[in-house]
């Protein structure tokens, strides 16, 4: 895959989007650290049957989140390309990345909550891995940003 000259010029605009993604990944690591450091202090002893129902429901929600995220991102990118207003391409794409990372982060939060409710580290790790996978799949892409830049025109591609 050849990188165009325009993509090379646009790459620096994605630094802040990459920082947001890195912070989201760091928060997942913080969840793991908190659970290891405060192990028994933060865990409650919820009924196992109730925990199984909650865990199963959250697994279903996490799995359904992946295709919904893809659809949501598709819609956001199209709105960025066709949207009216004076916002720059950079700020439009940044909003898309923030929303994508926030949705991906919620999957990791499910694992943290399940750990607090008394589940094992395995459940925590599964949700954290699913969250990190979503962050990887929906990471900032220069090709997406380029489509927004090209569609809104050069007059609004500068910084806000």
C-alpha positions in Angstrom: 0.0 0.0 0.0 1.6 3.2 -1.2 1.3 6.3 1.0 0.4 9.4 -1.0 2.0 12.8 -0.5 -1.2 14.2 1.0 -1.3 11.3 3.5 2.2 12.2 4.6 1.2 15.8 5.0 -1.9 14.8 7.0 -0.1 12.4 9.4 1.0 15.1 11.9 -2.7 16.2 12.3 -3.4 12.8 13.8 -1.0 13.1 16.7 -3.6 14.3 19.1 -6.0 11.5 18.0 -3.1 9.1 18.7 -2.7 10.6 22.2 -6.4 10.2 22.9 -6.1 6.5 21.9 -3.0 6.1 24.1 -4.7 7.6 27.1 -7.7 5.2 26.6 -5.2 2.3 26.5 -3.5 3.6 29.7 -6.8 3.8 31.4 -7.3 0.1 30.7 -4.0 -0.6 32.3 -5.0 1.5 35.2 -8.1 -0.7 35.7 -5.9 -3.8 35.9 -3.4 -2.0 38.3 -6.3 -0.9 40.6 -7.7 -4.4 40.7 -4.3 -5.9 41.5 -3.3 -3.3 44.1 -6.7 -3.0 45.9 -7.6 -6.7 45.3 -9.9 -7.7 48.2 -10.6 -4.1 49.3 -12.7 -3.3 46.3 -14.3 -6.6 45.7 -17.8 -7.2 47.0 -19.3 -10.7 47.6 -22.3 -10.6 45.2 -24.4 -13.7 44.8 -22.8 -15.9 42.1 -26.0 -16.5 40.2 -26.7 -12.7 39.9 -23.1 -12.2 38.8 -23.5 -14.8 36.1 -26.6 -13.1 34.7 -24.9 -9.7 34.8 -21.7 -11.1 33.2 -23.5 -12.8 30.5 -25.5 -9.7 29.7 -22.3 -7.6 29.6 -20.7 -10.1 27.3 -23.6 -9.8 24.9 -23.5 -6.0 25.1 -19.7 -6.1 24.4 -20.1 -8.4 21.4 -22.9 -6.3 20.0 -20.9 -3.2 20.5 -18.4 -4.1 17.8 -20.8 -4.0 14.8 -22.6 -1.0 16.3 -19.3 0.8 16.7 -18.5 0.1 13.1 -21.9 1.5 12.0 -21.6 4.5 14.3 -18.1 5.3 13.0 -19.3 5.0 9.4 -22.1 7.4 10.1 -19.9 9.8 12.0 -17.3 9.8 9.1 -20.1 10.5 6.5 -21.4 13.3 8.7 -17.9 14.7 8.9 -17.6 14.7 5.1 -21.0 16.2 4.4 -21.6 18.3 7.5 -22.1 22.0 7.3 -20.4 24.5 9.5 -17.0 26.0 10.0 -15.3 23.3 12.0 -12.0 22.1 10.5 -11.4 18.6 9.2 -9.1 18.0 12.1 -11.6 18.9 14.8 -14.3 16.9 13.0 -12.2 13.7 12.9 -11.1 14.2 16.5 -14.7 14.1 17.7 -15.1 10.8 15.8 -12.0 9.4 17.5 -13.0 10.6 21.0 -16.5 9.0 20.6 -14.9 5.7 19.2 -12.4 5.5 22.1 -15.1 6.3 24.7 -17.3 3.5 23.4 -14.4 1.1 23.3 -13.5 2.1 26.8 -16.9 1.1 28.1 -16.1 -2.5 27.3 -13.1 -2.4 29.7 -15.3 -0.7 32.3 -17.6 -3.8 32.2 -14.7 -5.9 33.3 -13.8 -3.5 36.1 -17.3 -3.5 37.3 -17.5 -7.3 37.2 -14.3 -7.6 39.2 -15.7 -5.2 41.8 -18.9 -7.4 42.0 -16.7 -10.4 42.8 -15.7 -11.9 39.5 -12.2 -13.2 38.9 -9.3 -11.6 37.1 -10.1 -13.8 34.0 -13.3 -11.8 33.5 -11.5 -8.5 33.9 -8.8 -9.5 31.4 -11.4 -10.7 28.8 -13.2 -7.4 28.9 -10.0 -5.4 28.9 -8.7 -7.4 25.9 -12.0 -6.9 24.0 -11.8 -3.2 24.8 -8.2 -3.0 23.5 -9.2 -4.9 20.4 -11.9 -2.3 19.7 -9.4 0.4 20.2 -7.1 -1.3 17.7 -9.8 -1.9 15.1 -11.1 1.6 15.3 -7.9 3.5 15.7 -7.2 6.8 13.9 -6.6 6.2 10.2 -5.0 8.7 7.8 -7.2 7.4 5.0 -10.4 8.3 6.8 -9.0 11.7 7.7 -8.0 12.3 4.1 -11.5 11.7 2.9 -12.8 14.3 5.3 -10.1 16.8 4.3 -10.9 16.3 0.6 -14.6 16.5 1.0 -14.8 19.7 3.0 -12.3 21.6 0.9 -9.0 23.3 1.6 -10.5 26.5 3.1 -11.5 24.6 6.3 -8.6 22.3 6.8 -6.5 24.5 9.0 -6.4 24.3 12.7 -9.4 25.7 14.7 
